[in-house]
């Protein structure tokens, strides 16, 4: 055979061929990893946009949380009620 591919027939003639018995050729170029700066920029833009939209709601969330903690303290309910369920 005039190719560079080792086949099972050729490896039977020689000694132990080792772990590689068949080599494949491909027409696609090899993949070289790189950082994906474009997607990183989009991700940061979405994060900053969400932060700008949700940051003004933070005081309302804190007020609701504080009121719920105050009501729990006044009524005496705590996590013990949640354990009964």
C-alpha positions as CSV (number, residue, x, y, z in Angstrom):
1,X,0.0,0.0,0.0
2,X,1.2,3.5,-0.8
3,X,-0.5,5.3,2.1
4,X,0.8,6.4,5.4
5,X,-2.1,4.7,7.2
6,X,-1.2,1.6,9.2
7,X,-3.7,-1.1,8.9
8,X,-4.3,-4.3,10.9
9,X,-2.7,-6.4,8.0
10,X,0.5,-4.4,8.1
11,X,0.8,-4.4,11.8
12,X,0.4,-8.3,11.9
13,X,3.5,-8.6,9.8
14,X,5.7,-6.6,12.2
15,X,6.2,-6.7,15.9
16,X,3.9,-5.3,18.5
17,X,2.4,-2.1,16.9
18,X,1.7,-0.4,20.2
19,X,-1.5,1.3,21.2
20,X,-2.0,3.0,17.8
21,X,-3.1,0.6,15.1
22,X,-4.9,3.0,12.7
23,X,-4.1,6.6,12.0
24,X,-6.9,8.8,10.5
25,X,-6.4,11.7,8.2
26,X,-8.8,14.6,8.2
27,X,-9.6,17.5,5.9
28,X,-10.6,19.8,8.7
29,X,-8.0,21.9,10.4
30,X,-7.2,21.2,14.1
31,X,-8.9,23.2,16.8
32,X,-6.9,25.7,18.7
33,X,-8.7,27.1,21.8
34,X,-8.7,30.8,22.4
35,X,-10.5,33.1,24.7
36,X,-14.0,34.1,23.5
37,X,-13.7,37.9,24.1
38,X,-16.9,38.7,22.1
39,X,-19.1,36.5,24.2
40,X,-17.4,37.8,27.4
41,X,-18.3,41.4,26.3
42,X,-21.9,40.4,25.7
43,X,-22.1,38.7,29.1
44,X,-20.7,41.7,30.9
45,X,-23.1,44.0,29.1
46,X,-26.1,41.9,30.1
47,X,-24.9,41.7,33.7
48,X,-24.4,45.5,33.9
49,X,-27.8,46.1,32.3
50,X,-29.5,43.8,34.8
51,X,-27.7,45.4,37.7
52,X,-28.7,48.8,36.5
53,X,-32.4,47.7,36.3
54,X,-32.5,45.7,39.6
55,X,-30.3,47.9,41.8
56,X,-33.1,50.5,42.4
57,X,-35.3,47.6,43.7
58,X,-32.8,46.7,46.4
59,X,-34.3,49.1,49.1
60,X,-37.8,47.6,48.5
61,X,-36.4,44.1,48.9
62,X,-34.6,45.1,52.1
63,X,-37.8,46.7,53.5
64,X,-39.9,43.6,52.8
65,X,-37.3,41.4,54.4
66,X,-37.0,43.6,57.5
67,X,-40.8,43.8,57.9
68,X,-41.1,40.1,57.6
69,X,-38.4,39.6,60.3
70,X,-40.1,42.2,62.5
71,X,-43.4,40.4,62.2
72,X,-41.8,37.0,63.0
73,X,-40.1,38.6,66.1
74,X,-43.4,40.1,67.3
75,X,-45.6,37.0,66.7
76,X,-43.0,34.7,68.0
77,X,-43.0,32.5,65.0
78,X,-39.6,31.2,63.9
79,X,-38.2,28.3,62.0
80,X,-39.8,25.8,64.4
81,X,-43.1,26.2,62.5
82,X,-41.4,25.4,59.3
83,X,-40.0,22.1,60.7
84,X,-43.5,20.8,61.5
85,X,-44.5,20.7,57.8
